[in-house]
Structures are given as C-alpha cells and as structure tokens.
Amino acid sequence: MDDQSRLEVEAAAFRSLVAHLQDRTDVQNIDMMNLTGFCRNCLSRWYMEAANERGIEMTKDAAREHVHGMPYDEWKAINQIEADDEKQAAFKVAFARTHGYAPK
C-alpha cells in the first residue's frame, strides 16, 4: 500500500470509529476506559494533539465536539450516567496505568 492510500484508509477507519462511538451513546466513557484504556475524551485529546502538531489550532472543546458529535456538556447531560463505586475504583486504576498518574 502506498503512503497516500494508507493515509486515506486510516482516515476512513478513524471516521468510522467516531461515527460508531457517536451511535453507541449507551456505552459509557468510564466503561471504555476500564476495558480498553481509552475513551471518547482520550480520542478527542489525540485528535487535538495531532491537529496542534500540524500547526492547526484546536481547543479541547472543539475536539470533544468533533468526537462526541455535539458539545461535551450537552453529550454528558443526555448520555452520561453516574458510575458506581466499583467502576470509579476501576477507572482510577485504568487511568493511572494509561496516563502514569492518578486522576483528579
């Protein structure tokens, strides 16, 4: 596969992932983080970092809106449910393993 084709395939796969996550609002970010070590917010951060590394100014809010399909606060109000103590404890472990420090 040549470089341009690889780039196009990777971009298409990213768009499919974002669309899938926008459709699966039943899947909570904390569950994703606990199972996979990343969530929609991580994906948003990677998207923002990639843009910024290429000289494209992007805020965290703009990146989250792109990945969530709406402003993050709106997404949270509509889709996010309160995590129980067990999920929150697992999240702290998963977050520390992924990020190298405990969440705030």
C-alpha positions in Angstrom: 0.0 0.0 0.0 1.4 3.4 -0.9 1.6 6.2 1.6 -1.4 8.2 0.2 -3.6 5.1 0.2 -2.6 4.2 3.8 -3.4 7.8 4.9 -6.8 7.6 3.2 -7.6 4.1 4.7 -6.5 5.3 8.2 -8.7 8.4 7.9 -11.7 6.4 6.8 -11.2 4.0 9.7 -11.0 7.0 12.1 -14.2 8.4 10.7 -15.9 5.0 11.1 -14.7 4.8 14.7 -16.0 8.3 15.5 -19.4 7.5 13.9 -19.6 4.2 15.8 -18.9 6.0 19.1 -21.5 8.6 18.3 -24.1 5.9 17.6 -23.2 3.9 20.7 -24.1 6.5 23.3 -25.2 3.6 25.6 -21.5 2.8 26.0 -20.2 4.9 28.8 -16.7 6.5 28.7 -15.8 5.0 32.0 -16.6 1.5 30.7 -14.5 2.1 27.7 -11.6 3.4 29.8 -11.9 0.4 32.2 -11.9 -2.1 29.4 -9.7 -0.6 26.7 -7.6 2.1 28.5 -9.1 4.9 26.3 -12.4 6.6 25.8 -14.0 9.3 23.7 -12.2 12.0 25.7 -8.8 10.3 25.0 -9.7 10.1 21.3 -10.6 13.8 21.4 -7.3 14.7 23.0 -5.3 12.7 20.4 -7.3 14.4 17.6 -6.5 17.8 19.1 -2.8 17.0 19.7 -2.5 15.8 16.1 -4.0 19.0 14.8 -1.9 21.2 17.0 1.3 19.3 16.0 0.5 20.2 12.4 0.0 23.9 13.2 -3.8 23.7 13.2 -5.2 25.5 16.3 -7.8 23.3 18.0 -9.2 23.6 21.5 -10.1 20.7 23.8 -13.8 21.7 23.5 -13.7 21.7 19.7 -12.0 18.3 19.6 -14.5 16.9 22.0 -17.4 18.3 20.0 -16.0 16.6 16.9 -15.7 13.2 18.5 -18.9 13.4 20.6 -21.0 14.9 17.7 -22.2 17.7 20.0 -20.8 20.0 22.7 -19.4 17.8 25.5 -21.5 19.2 28.3 -24.6 18.5 26.2 -23.4 15.0 25.5 -22.8 14.4 29.2 -26.3 15.7 30.2 -28.0 13.5 27.6 -25.9 10.3 27.8 -23.7 10.0 30.9 -25.0 8.2 33.9 -23.4 8.2 37.4 -20.8 5.4 37.8 -21.0 3.2 40.8 -18.1 3.0 43.3 -16.7 -0.2 41.7 -16.5 1.4 38.2 -14.9 4.6 39.7 -12.3 2.5 41.5 -11.5 0.5 38.3 -11.3 3.8 36.4 -8.6 5.1 38.8 -6.5 2.0 38.2 -7.0 2.1 34.4 -6.3 5.9 34.2 -3.2 5.6 36.2 -1.9 2.7 34.1 -2.6 4.6 30.9 -1.6 8.1 32.0 1.1 7.4 34.6 -0.7 9.3 37.3 -4.0 9.2 39.3 -7.0 11.2 38.1 -8.1 14.3 39.9 
